[in-house]
Amino acid sequence: MRSTLKLIALGAVLAIGAAGSLGALADTAQIIKDRQALMKKQGADLGAVKAYLEDKADQAKAIAAATDLIKDLETIPSVFPPGSGGPNPEGKWSTKPEIWSDAQGFAAARDTAIAKAGTLLTAVKTGDKASIQTVFADVGKTGCGGCHTKFREELKK
């Protein structure tokens, strides 16, 4: 009888541990989905600025999008908590471990992106499309690209 109680207790402990692990996996999956949603929102914000450059949207929408881009970039750390590595939902891209092993570099890249987005907002407010185009290209290359190049990898199928 005593052995049976020990086995039942051990089984309960293992079941609780397994449930906790499944919960952590579910949390990581949700974090990755949230991360992907944030990245897509940033892409849409950049798309709104591009639409303005192409005379397909008005300046007010471009200003709102550039403002949102800055706010979204500021939230980047919240969607990259330690232990949340893994591929995006489509399985095309994945995080690199350097996000956490080089946390200062990751934060610096995010800060650079924020600064570049701030410059973009300033340019959009002027309405000078040549200036906006120059800054827009820089945001993509050294702002977003600064993180994507070092901290994201394409998954080969």
Summary of the structure (lengths in Angstrom):
residues: 157
radius of gyration: 21.5
end to end distance: 54.1
largest distance: 83.1
contacts: 435
relative contact order: 0.12
helix: 78%
strand: 4%
